[in-house]
């Protein structure tokens, strides 16, 4: 458990010390962050999480041994693990869509501003999603092409009006707490709505919900939180 809920505790996973050093300089305690642990490869992530209370994993996608997509897949297979924000220098649609398929809660390019990086980390730590607006449309198109199974097949009219509101809020990147505040309902009620949305639309996670929301015109890239 995080000993200080006002501070976002971050696990940095990147095989370049120079990159990690730069991120440490950005993620300062005075701005509400602390780098609680670091890994130079995806293989090191489970041990780091076992030893530290972590709110969000900032995961590089290209590493020599276990890359960010593999590490994210392994992490998401374990219950109650922190969310992953993918971080990469590469404007690679397939790479970024692979991160979403693996279960990342979003992605941000390394050339993003420090302010956007901090917003992205804070949003994901709170349970929201963050898609870098520079590449969102193309990445979602690639995600859809690679999707398997009956994803995105449920008709929007199978949802109640409130479920559609929650769906739109998730597509906009809001966390459960933010959805509860916006809709004047409890977080428990939000979770119940989300469970029904997953079941009715046969979607497995929030990333798939975001794609569904974009596909059906409920949210557009320009309306997403970033």
PLY file of the C-alpha trace (Angstrom):
ply
format ascii 1.0
element vertex 226
property float x
property float y
property float z
element edge 225
property int vertex1
property int vertex2
end_header
0.00 0.00 0.00
1.23 3.48 -0.87
2.30 5.13 2.42
1.48 8.59 1.02
-1.64 8.66 -1.19
-0.83 12.23 -2.28
2.32 10.99 -4.03
2.24 8.89 -7.21
4.84 6.15 -6.83
6.33 5.19 -10.18
8.26 2.16 -11.41
10.46 3.15 -14.36
11.27 0.37 -16.82
13.77 1.38 -19.51
17.05 -0.13 -20.63
18.73 3.26 -21.05
20.13 4.84 -17.91
20.15 8.24 -19.61
16.40 8.03 -20.19
15.70 6.92 -16.63
17.87 9.76 -15.33
15.88 12.27 -17.38
12.59 10.87 -16.13
13.81 11.06 -12.53
14.49 14.77 -13.01
10.95 15.30 -14.31
9.12 13.17 -11.73
9.90 15.14 -8.60
8.29 14.87 -5.18
7.40 18.56 -5.20
5.23 17.84 -8.25
3.56 14.84 -6.60
5.72 11.98 -7.87
8.45 9.71 -6.61
10.42 7.16 -8.61
10.13 4.27 -6.18
12.04 1.72 -8.26
13.74 1.23 -11.62
14.29 -1.70 -13.97
16.58 -2.00 -16.98
14.57 -4.85 -18.53
11.05 -6.21 -18.46
12.28 -9.38 -16.78
13.04 -7.37 -13.64
9.52 -6.02 -13.18
7.96 -8.77 -11.00
10.76 -8.56 -8.42
10.55 -4.77 -8.33
6.80 -4.87 -7.74
7.20 -7.45 -4.99
9.45 -5.08 -3.05
7.72 -1.72 -3.53
4.28 -0.13 -3.39
3.78 1.11 -6.95
0.91 3.18 -8.39
1.87 3.07 -12.08
4.49 1.34 -14.23
6.04 3.53 -16.92
7.17 0.91 -19.43
9.56 1.33 -22.34
8.50 -0.91 -25.23
11.85 -1.75 -26.83
14.24 -3.62 -24.53
16.80 -6.30 -25.32
15.55 -9.32 -23.37
11.93 -9.02 -22.21
10.36 -6.11 -24.07
7.61 -3.85 -22.79
4.79 -5.70 -24.53
5.85 -9.07 -23.10
6.34 -7.55 -19.65
2.91 -5.90 -19.79
1.23 -9.16 -20.82
2.85 -10.99 -17.91
1.91 -8.23 -15.49
-1.72 -8.04 -16.58
-2.08 -11.80 -16.10
-1.53 -11.29 -12.35
-4.44 -9.84 -10.32
-4.17 -6.52 -8.50
-1.08 -5.22 -10.27
-0.55 -1.51 -11.03
-1.54 -0.11 -14.42
0.98 0.29 -17.22
1.69 3.42 -19.26
3.69 2.58 -22.38
6.52 4.97 -23.24
8.47 4.92 -26.49
10.55 7.06 -28.82
9.13 5.19 -31.78
6.10 6.51 -33.66
5.24 2.88 -34.51
1.51 2.17 -34.82
1.89 -1.61 -34.56
4.12 -1.32 -31.49
1.71 0.99 -29.72
-1.38 -1.01 -30.65
0.45 -4.09 -29.36
0.88 -2.34 -26.03
-2.89 -1.75 -25.87
-3.60 -5.37 -26.75
-1.19 -6.44 -24.01
-3.22 -4.45 -21.48
-1.47 -1.10 -21.18
-3.77 1.71 -20.05
-2.32 4.06 -22.60
0.80 5.32 -24.28
2.84 8.48 -24.51
5.74 9.28 -26.83
9.09 10.22 -25.30
9.07 13.54 -27.15
5.94 14.61 -25.23
6.30 17.62 -22.96
7.13 17.10 -19.30
3.67 18.46 -18.45
1.94 15.91 -20.68
4.08 13.10 -19.30
3.11 14.01 -15.75
-0.56 14.31 -16.71
-0.41 10.94 -18.42
1.16 9.22 -15.43
-1.27 10.80 -12.98
-4.27 9.91 -15.16
-3.25 6.26 -15.49
-2.37 6.00 -11.79
-5.93 7.11 -10.99
-7.39 4.40 -13.22
-7.94 6.45 -16.36
-6.45 6.04 -19.82
-4.10 8.20 -21.85
-3.61 8.01 -25.61
-1.07 10.37 -27.16
-3.22 12.49 -29.49
-0.49 12.72 -32.14
-0.95 9.07 -33.13
-4.24 7.95 -31.56
-6.28 7.60 -34.75
-3.68 5.50 -36.57
-2.90 3.34 -33.55
-6.57 2.52 -32.98
-6.93 1.57 -36.64
-4.00 -0.82 -36.27
-5.46 -2.18 -33.01
-8.75 -2.95 -34.74
-7.08 -4.78 -37.63
-5.18 -7.02 -35.22
-8.09 -7.67 -32.85
-9.29 -11.27 -32.62
-12.51 -12.70 -31.27
-15.92 -11.04 -31.01
-14.67 -7.65 -29.83
-16.72 -4.52 -30.60
-19.69 -6.52 -31.89
-22.34 -5.59 -29.36
-24.80 -2.95 -30.57
-24.64 0.40 -28.73
-28.42 0.29 -28.19
-27.95 -2.73 -25.93
-26.72 -0.29 -23.28
-28.87 1.77 -20.97
-28.57 5.55 -21.08
-26.42 5.52 -17.94
-24.18 2.79 -19.31
-23.68 4.88 -22.44
-22.68 7.81 -20.25
-20.13 5.64 -18.47
-18.88 4.25 -21.79
-18.34 7.77 -23.13
-16.50 8.76 -19.95
-14.18 5.77 -20.18
-13.55 6.57 -23.83
-12.67 10.09 -22.74
-10.00 8.72 -20.42
-11.71 9.37 -17.08
-10.95 7.29 -14.01
-13.71 5.65 -11.97
-13.52 8.42 -9.41
-13.80 11.11 -12.07
-16.76 9.31 -13.67
-18.48 9.08 -10.29
-18.02 12.82 -9.72
-19.16 13.75 -13.22
-22.29 11.59 -13.08
-23.07 12.16 -9.37
-22.97 8.46 -8.54
-20.76 6.32 -6.30
-17.60 4.59 -7.48
-19.25 1.28 -6.60
-22.09 2.11 -8.99
-19.54 3.06 -11.67
-17.85 -0.32 -11.27
-21.21 -2.08 -11.60
-21.95 -0.19 -14.81
-18.51 -1.04 -16.19
-19.02 -4.72 -15.45
-22.29 -4.68 -17.37
-20.69 -2.80 -20.28
-17.94 -5.43 -20.50
-20.52 -8.23 -20.43
-22.99 -6.70 -22.92
-20.34 -5.69 -25.46
-18.04 -8.67 -24.86
-15.06 -6.44 -24.14
-12.20 -7.60 -21.97
-10.67 -4.35 -20.65
-10.73 -0.55 -20.72
-8.51 -0.40 -23.80
-11.11 -2.38 -25.74
-13.84 -0.09 -24.37
-11.92 2.94 -25.66
-11.62 1.40 -29.13
-15.34 0.59 -29.09
-16.18 4.17 -28.11
-14.08 5.52 -31.00
-15.47 2.98 -33.48
-19.07 3.91 -32.72
-18.57 7.67 -32.76
-19.19 7.98 -29.03
-15.77 9.60 -28.65
-13.44 11.07 -31.27
-9.66 11.48 -30.99
-10.03 15.24 -30.47
-12.37 14.65 -27.52
-10.04 12.29 -25.68
-8.61 13.60 -22.42
-5.08 14.36 -23.71
0 1
1 2
2 3
3 4
4 5
5 6
6 7
7 8
8 9
9 10
10 11
11 12
12 13
13 14
14 15
15 16
16 17
17 18
18 19
19 20
20 21
21 22
22 23
23 24
24 25
25 26
26 27
27 28
28 29
29 30
30 31
31 32
32 33
33 34
34 35
35 36
36 37
37 38
38 39
39 40
40 41
41 42
42 43
43 44
44 45
45 46
46 47
47 48
48 49
49 50
50 51
51 52
52 53
53 54
54 55
55 56
56 57
57 58
58 59
59 60
60 61
61 62
62 63
63 64
64 65
65 66
66 67
67 68
68 69
69 70
70 71
71 72
72 73
73 74
74 75
75 76
76 77
77 78
78 79
79 80
80 81
81 82
82 83
83 84
84 85
85 86
86 87
87 88
88 89
89 90
90 91
91 92
92 93
93 94
94 95
95 96
96 97
97 98
98 99
99 100
100 101
101 102
102 103
103 104
104 105
105 106
106 107
107 108
108 109
109 110
110 111
111 112
112 113
113 114
114 115
115 116
116 117
117 118
118 119
119 120
120 121
121 122
122 123
123 124
124 125
125 126
126 127
127 128
128 129
129 130
130 131
131 132
132 133
133 134
134 135
135 136
136 137
137 138
138 139
139 140
140 141
141 142
142 143
143 144
144 145
145 146
146 147
147 148
148 149
149 150
150 151
151 152
152 153
153 154
154 155
155 156
156 157
157 158
158 159
159 160
160 161
161 162
162 163
163 164
164 165
165 166
166 167
167 168
168 169
169 170
170 171
171 172
172 173
173 174
174 175
175 176
176 177
177 178
178 179
179 180
180 181
181 182
182 183
183 184
184 185
185 186
186 187
187 188
188 189
189 190
190 191
191 192
192 193
193 194
194 195
195 196
196 197
197 198
198 199
199 200
200 201
201 202
202 203
203 204
204 205
205 206
206 207
207 208
208 209
209 210
210 211
211 212
212 213
213 214
214 215
215 216
216 217
217 218
218 219
219 220
220 221
221 222
222 223
223 224
224 225
